[in-house]
């Protein structure tokens, strides 16, 4: 099952007049997002039709320039095993995932 990829800025669009417990959860999630961005990660929200969701922080290899995290979606779609693992973990309450993209090493023949 393929998730919907949403920009992390969607967190900022959530209504400010939330119940206290929900507001704290949003605040904590935004703090995690901000920490990931400060550490150089690109962040996306992934949501599945089953209402499972994850905040995904993606670390990219040195020398790779990414202007928008949306550029990483094809790489993520190419790894359905990782997506299913994130979905499975989100069902257990683990809503933050870190993923490090690496460059494949060229093999000389």
C-alpha positions in Angstrom: 0.0 0.0 0.0 1.5 3.3 -1.1 1.4 6.3 1.3 0.6 9.8 0.5 3.7 12.1 0.8 3.0 15.4 2.4 5.3 18.4 3.2 6.4 18.8 6.8 5.0 22.3 6.8 1.5 20.7 7.0 2.2 20.5 10.8 2.2 24.3 10.9 -1.2 24.5 9.3 -2.9 22.6 12.1 -5.4 24.7 13.9 -3.9 26.5 16.9 -7.0 26.0 19.2 -6.4 22.3 19.9 -7.2 20.4 23.1 -4.2 20.6 25.5 -3.1 17.0 25.0 -3.3 17.3 21.2 -1.5 20.7 21.2 1.3 19.1 23.3 1.6 16.2 20.8 1.8 18.7 17.9 4.4 20.8 19.7 6.5 17.7 20.4 6.2 16.5 16.8 7.2 20.0 15.5 10.2 19.9 17.9 11.3 16.6 16.4 10.8 17.9 12.9 12.8 21.0 13.7 15.6 19.0 15.3 15.8 16.7 12.2 16.0 19.7 9.9 18.6 21.4 12.1 20.7 18.2 11.8 20.5 18.4 8.0 17.7 16.0 7.2 14.9 16.5 4.8 11.5 15.8 6.3 8.2 14.4 4.9 5.0 13.3 6.4 3.8 9.9 5.1 0.2 8.9 5.5 -1.5 5.7 4.5 -5.2 5.3 3.7 -5.4 3.2 6.9 -4.6 6.4 8.9 -1.2 5.1 9.8 1.4 7.9 9.6 5.0 8.7 10.1 7.3 11.7 10.2 10.2 10.7 8.0 13.6 12.4 8.4 15.8 11.6 5.4 19.6 12.0 5.5 21.2 12.3 2.1 24.8 11.6 1.1 27.4 14.3 1.0 27.6 16.1 -2.2 24.0 15.5 -3.1 21.9 18.6 -3.5 18.2 18.4 -2.7 16.1 21.6 -2.9 12.8 20.0 -1.9 12.2 16.7 0.0 9.6 15.9 -2.7 12.5 15.1 -5.0 13.2 12.0 -2.7 9.8 10.4 -3.3 11.0 8.2 -6.3 13.8 6.9 -4.1 11.3 6.1 -1.3 8.9 4.4 -3.7 11.7 2.2 -5.0 12.0 0.7 -1.5 8.6 -0.8 -0.6 10.1 -2.9 2.1 11.3 0.2 4.0 7.9 1.8 3.5 6.1 -1.2 4.9 8.5 -1.3 7.8 7.7 2.4 8.6 4.0 1.6 8.4 4.3 -1.4 10.7 6.3 0.6 13.2 3.7 3.5 13.1 1.1 1.0 14.1 3.2 0.3 17.2 3.3 4.0 18.1 6.7 4.8 16.5 5.8 7.8 14.4 9.3 9.1 13.7 11.6 7.3 11.3 15.2 8.2 10.2 16.4 7.0 6.8 19.9 7.4 5.4 20.2 7.4 1.7 23.5 6.2 0.4 25.2 6.2 -2.9 25.9 2.8 -4.4 29.6 2.0 -4.8 30.6 1.7 -8.4 32.1 -1.8 -9.2 35.0 -2.0 -11.5 35.2 -4.9 -13.8 
